[in-house]
Amino acid sequence: MTVSCVVAMNAWLRLSAGLLLTPLLVGLAAWVLPSVPARPSVCDFVSFAGAASIAIAALALAVRANAPGRVALIVAATATTALVAVAYWQFSSNAALVGVDAALVGLAWALGGSLGWRVQHGSHLFPACIVAASADVVSLLSPEGPSHAVAQSERALSVLAIWFPVPGSSAVAPALGVGDLLFIAFVLGVASAHQLDYKRAVACCALGVAAAGCAAACLGIAFPALVPIAAATSIGLPSIRRLRAVDRRAAHFSMLIAVAVAVASLARNALTH
């Protein structure tokens, strides 16, 4: 067997493992956790930590495999079809829970991961972090923002966020949204494509998600997760902050505009409340 065949086989194995990890572990949790009693504070932690860790681990495995574009299109189309079906028929079984989580991870890999692999230079990740974090602030705080609308709609939230069983009950709780998953996959795609420290990139994403979860729990509000994820990535991967001379003007301009819009959104939200 040639080296190229071994590499291709390993890539397919990583991709298969990544895409299958979510339905296997979430399905197991849906079967086991309802019969495990726990205090309310522990329940919240388990639900968030379980959803976040499974999603990040699945993407960390899958994104390493740079599959052909047609495979990404097939996965994206299948995932979108599954999400539309769940939203239309409003399924609420454990199978629907598993299907939604698996579809969101697959969609994040197909879109975010594929886009990350195609970024031309690793330093492009830094302005992307600033713009994405700023956009998340605006989207969540602005009444007309997509994230704000999703957070207010149970039906939209049911198919646009990772859900996880709550210990000791038949309830499930939402954790990361589809935008968070897409950005995590994008970060890992860039890290893979440009030989950045991949383990550190995964750790940065996990740390950012943990910080977002803690902030949401302490403040009792929906928190823009891309802010700590982007901050952890920008700090933990210092090489992405070394912008090429040819990119600096455009990068600085895009970051300045994004931050200004986010600050304006924060100011408007503070004045209206």
PAFIKE-333413 format. One line per field, with one value per residue (C-alpha): x, y, z negated; residue number from 1. Coordinates in steps of 0.25 Angstrom, whole numbers, plus 5000, padded with zeros to 4 digits. Layout:
% residues N
east	X	...
north	Y	...
up	Z	...
n	NUM	...
//
This chain:
% residues 273
east	5000	5006	5008	4997	4987	4990	4989	4975	4971	4975	4967	4955	4956	4957	4945	4937	4941	4938	4924	4920	4925	4913	4902	4908	4912	4899	4890	4898	4895	4881	4879	4887	4886	4871	4873	4885	4880	4888	4887	4882	4895	4902	4891	4894	4909	4908	4898	4907	4920	4915	4910	4922	4932	4926	4924	4938	4944	4936	4941	4955	4955	4947	4953	4967	4962	4962	4952	4948	4938	4927	4928	4926	4914	4907	4909	4904	4892	4889	4890	4882	4871	4871	4870	4858	4851	4852	4848	4836	4830	4835	4840	4844	4849	4863	4865	4862	4872	4883	4880	4880	4893	4900	4894	4900	4914	4913	4909	4920	4930	4925	4924	4933	4944	4945	4945	4957	4965	4964	4969	4981	4990	4989	4990	4976	4971	4973	4964	4954	4954	4952	4941	4934	4934	4929	4918	4914	4912	4903	4895	4892	4889	4882	4867	4868	4880	4879	4885	4875	4864	4868	4869	4855	4849	4848	4846	4858	4866	4862	4870	4881	4887	4894	4885	4889	4881	4879	4883	4871	4860	4855	4858	4869	4877	4883	4898	4906	4899	4902	4910	4919	4921	4924	4934	4941	4942	4947	4958	4962	4962	4972	4981	4981	4984	4995	5002	4998	4999	4986	4985	4987	4976	4966	4970	4968	4954	4950	4955	4947	4935	4937	4938	4926	4918	4923	4920	4906	4904	4909	4901	4889	4888	4891	4906	4913	4922	4930	4936	4944	4947	4953	4961	4966	4970	4977	4985	4988	4992	5002	5007	4993	4995	5007	5000	5007	5010	5001	4989	4991	4983	4971	4971	4973	4961	4952	4955	4953	4939	4935	4939	4933	4919	4920	4923	4911	4902	4907	4904	4891	4887	4892	4884	4871	4872
north	5000	5014	5025	5033	5022	5021	5036	5036	5024	5031	5044	5036	5029	5042	5048	5036	5036	5051	5050	5038	5042	5052	5043	5031	5039	5048	5035	5028	5041	5041	5027	5028	5042	5042	5031	5038	5048	5061	5074	5086	5093	5080	5077	5090	5088	5074	5078	5089	5082	5069	5077	5086	5075	5065	5075	5081	5067	5063	5075	5073	5059	5062	5076	5069	5062	5071	5063	5067	5078	5068	5061	5074	5078	5064	5065	5079	5076	5064	5072	5083	5074	5067	5080	5085	5072	5074	5088	5086	5073	5078	5064	5064	5049	5045	5041	5056	5061	5052	5055	5070	5070	5061	5070	5082	5076	5071	5085	5092	5082	5084	5099	5104	5094	5094	5109	5109	5099	5109	5122	5127	5130	5127	5141	5143	5136	5148	5159	5148	5146	5161	5162	5149	5153	5167	5161	5152	5163	5171	5159	5155	5169	5176	5173	5171	5161	5147	5141	5150	5145	5130	5132	5137	5126	5112	5106	5112	5109	5094	5092	5103	5099	5087	5080	5071	5062	5068	5057	5052	5056	5055	5070	5074	5088	5096	5099	5104	5110	5107	5120	5116	5102	5108	5117	5106	5098	5110	5112	5097	5097	5109	5102	5089	5096	5105	5096	5104	5096	5088	5083	5097	5102	5092	5096	5110	5107	5099	5110	5120	5112	5109	5124	5127	5116	5122	5136	5132	5124	5136	5147	5139	5144	5139	5142	5144	5131	5136	5147	5138	5128	5138	5144	5131	5128	5141	5140	5125	5125	5137	5135	5139	5153	5155	5161	5161	5175	5173	5170	5180	5192	5183	5175	5188	5194	5182	5180	5195	5196	5183	5187	5201	5194	5185	5197	5204	5192	5191	5206	5205	5193	5200	5213	5205	5197
up	5000	5004	4995	5002	5000	4985	4983	4990	4982	4969	4974	4976	4963	4956	4963	4960	4946	4944	4951	4943	4930	4927	4930	4922	4909	4909	4911	4900	4891	4895	4890	4877	4872	4869	4858	4852	4841	4838	4832	4841	4841	4845	4856	4863	4863	4868	4879	4884	4882	4889	4901	4903	4901	4910	4921	4920	4920	4932	4940	4935	4941	4954	4958	4959	4971	4983	4991	5005	5008	5013	4999	4992	5001	4999	4983	4983	4992	4983	4970	4975	4980	4966	4959	4968	4966	4950	4951	4960	4953	4939	4935	4920	4918	4914	4928	4932	4921	4927	4941	4939	4931	4942	4953	4947	4945	4959	4965	4957	4962	4976	4977	4966	4967	4982	4982	4972	4981	4992	4985	4992	4980	4965	4961	4968	4956	4947	4954	4955	4940	4938	4948	4944	4929	4932	4941	4930	4921	4931	4935	4920	4915	4926	4927	4942	4940	4944	4931	4923	4932	4930	4915	4914	4923	4917	4930	4937	4925	4926	4939	4938	4925	4919	4909	4898	4887	4873	4863	4854	4864	4878	4881	4890	4890	4901	4901	4914	4926	4940	4942	4930	4937	4950	4945	4937	4949	4957	4947	4947	4962	4963	4952	4960	4974	4969	4959	4947	4933	4935	4921	4916	4925	4920	4906	4909	4914	4902	4893	4900	4899	4884	4882	4889	4881	4868	4872	4877	4863	4855	4862	4865	4879	4893	4895	4909	4909	4921	4912	4902	4913	4922	4911	4906	4921	4923	4910	4911	4925	4926	4940	4946	4940	4949	4961	4975	4980	4992	4983	4972	4977	4981	4968	4959	4966	4965	4951	4947	4954	4947	4934	4936	4939	4927	4918	4924	4922	4907	4905	4911	4903	4890	4893	4896	4883
n	1	2	3	4	5	6	7	8	9	10	11	12	13	14	15	16	17	18	19	20	21	22	23	24	25	26	27	28	29	30	31	32	33	34	35	36	37	38	39	40	41	42	43	44	45	46	47	48	49	50	51	52	53	54	55	56	57	58	59	60	61	62	63	64	65	66	67	68	69	70	71	72	73	74	75	76	77	78	79	80	81	82	83	84	85	86	87	88	89	90	91	92	93	94	95	96	97	98	99	100	101	102	103	104	105	106	107	108	109	110	111	112	113	114	115	116	117	118	119	120	121	122	123	124	125	126	127	128	129	130	131	132	133	134	135	136	137	138	139	140	141	142	143	144	145	146	147	148	149	150	151	152	153	154	155	156	157	158	159	160	161	162	163	164	165	166	167	168	169	170	171	172	173	174	175	176	177	178	179	180	181	182	183	184	185	186	187	188	189	190	191	192	193	194	195	196	197	198	199	200	201	202	203	204	205	206	207	208	209	210	211	212	213	214	215	216	217	218	219	220	221	222	223	224	225	226	227	228	229	230	231	232	233	234	235	236	237	238	239	240	241	242	243	244	245	246	247	248	249	250	251	252	253	254	255	256	257	258	259	260	261	262	263	264	265	266	267	268	269	270	271	272	273
//
